[in-house]
Amino acid sequence: MSTDPSTHPSETEGRYTLEIVSKITGVSSETILHYQEHGLLRPRQDTYDDETLRTLRQVEHLRQTSGAHLSGLTLILSLLNEVEHLRRTLRSRR
């Protein structure tokens, strides 16, 4: 992976198949597809990138630690994304 900040992130991040993501994370392919069907994961052209892996790990952590179901996970992820958006906005105003 390149560390050049001028390189567009999508050009440097990995691309993974469903099977590889399942092996890397220990989450079954069926579960990954279930999350995808419910909008928790958004692969690009049937491949998964590093951001999708991070999201999957976050979803699994939340599910295991809080026992949240799909609608709860969706809400939590939405709130976490909003918090991150607000952080970026605040940083850009400094």
C-alpha positions as CSV (number, residue, x, y, z in Angstrom):
1,M,0.0,0.0,0.0
2,S,1.2,3.5,-0.8
3,T,1.6,6.0,1.9
4,D,1.7,8.9,-0.5
5,P,-1.1,11.3,0.7
6,S,-1.7,12.6,-2.8
7,T,-2.8,9.1,-3.9
8,H,-6.6,8.6,-3.9
9,P,-7.5,6.2,-1.1
10,S,-9.6,4.0,-3.4
11,E,-6.5,3.4,-5.5
12,T,-4.5,2.0,-2.6
13,E,-6.9,0.0,-0.5
14,G,-7.4,-3.7,-0.9
15,R,-10.2,-5.5,-2.7
16,Y,-11.5,-8.7,-1.3
17,T,-13.9,-11.4,-2.3
18,L,-16.7,-12.5,0.0
19,E,-14.8,-15.7,0.8
20,I,-11.6,-13.8,1.7
21,V,-13.6,-11.4,3.9
22,S,-15.2,-14.4,5.7
23,K,-11.8,-16.0,6.3
24,I,-10.2,-12.7,7.5
25,T,-13.0,-11.8,9.9
26,G,-14.3,-15.2,10.9
27,V,-17.8,-14.1,10.0
28,S,-19.8,-16.5,7.8
29,S,-20.5,-15.6,4.2
30,E,-24.2,-15.9,4.9
31,T,-24.0,-13.4,7.8
32,I,-22.0,-11.0,5.6
33,L,-24.6,-11.3,2.9
34,H,-27.4,-10.8,5.5
35,Y,-25.7,-7.6,6.7
36,Q,-25.3,-6.5,3.1
37,E,-29.0,-7.1,2.3
38,H,-30.0,-4.9,5.3
39,G,-27.7,-2.1,4.2
40,L,-25.1,-2.5,7.0
41,L,-22.4,-3.3,4.4
42,R,-22.0,-1.7,1.0
43,P,-19.5,-3.6,-1.2
44,R,-18.4,-2.1,-4.5
45,Q,-19.0,-4.2,-7.6
46,D,-19.2,-7.4,-5.5
47,T,-15.8,-6.8,-3.8
48,Y,-15.1,-5.6,-0.3
49,D,-12.6,-2.9,0.5
50,D,-10.8,-2.0,3.7
51,E,-13.6,0.3,4.9
52,T,-16.1,-2.5,4.5
53,L,-13.9,-4.7,6.6
54,R,-13.7,-2.1,9.3
55,T,-17.5,-1.7,9.2
56,L,-18.0,-5.5,9.4
57,R,-15.7,-5.8,12.4
58,Q,-17.5,-2.9,14.0
59,V,-20.9,-4.5,13.4
60,E,-19.7,-7.8,14.8
61,H,-18.2,-6.1,17.9
62,L,-21.4,-4.2,18.5
63,R,-23.5,-7.3,18.0
64,Q,-21.4,-9.3,20.4
65,T,-21.0,-6.7,23.1
66,S,-24.4,-5.1,23.1
67,G,-26.6,-7.9,21.7
68,A,-28.1,-5.4,19.3
69,H,-30.3,-6.7,16.5
70,L,-30.3,-5.4,12.9
71,S,-32.4,-2.3,13.5
72,G,-30.3,-1.5,16.5
73,L,-27.1,-2.0,14.6
74,T,-28.3,0.2,11.8
75,L,-29.2,3.0,14.3
76,I,-25.8,2.7,16.1
77,L,-23.9,2.8,12.9
78,S,-25.9,5.7,11.7
79,L,-25.1,7.6,14.9
80,L,-21.4,6.7,14.8
81,N,-21.2,7.9,11.2
82,E,-22.9,11.2,12.2
83,V,-20.5,11.7,15.1
84,E,-17.6,11.1,12.7
85,H,-19.0,13.6,10.2
86,L,-19.4,16.2,12.9
87,R,-15.8,15.6,14.0
88,R,-14.5,16.1,10.5
89,T,-16.6,19.3,10.2
90,L,-15.2,20.7,13.4
91,R,-11.6,19.8,12.4
92,S,-12.0,21.6,9.1
93,R,-13.2,24.8,10.9
94,R,-10.1,25.0,13.0
